């Protein structure tokens, strides 16, 4: 079974609504997913900006392509 590594990066400035970037990266198998999911780190040293990231592994649909989406939360 093939998988998609999903990375969610949420940023919010003081007094603003958070914004989330949603990335989908194809992986050939679960083992290929595990290393980047555990080691992914993202930092942006900007004062008064909060940044968080989450990763997860979803089963890949047939012919599903990589994606990068901005999502309002």
Secondary structure, DSSP 4 states (H G I P E B T S, - for coil): --EEEEEEEEEEETTS--EEEEEEEEESSHHHHHHHHHH-------TTEEEEEEEEEEEPPTTPPPEEEEEE-
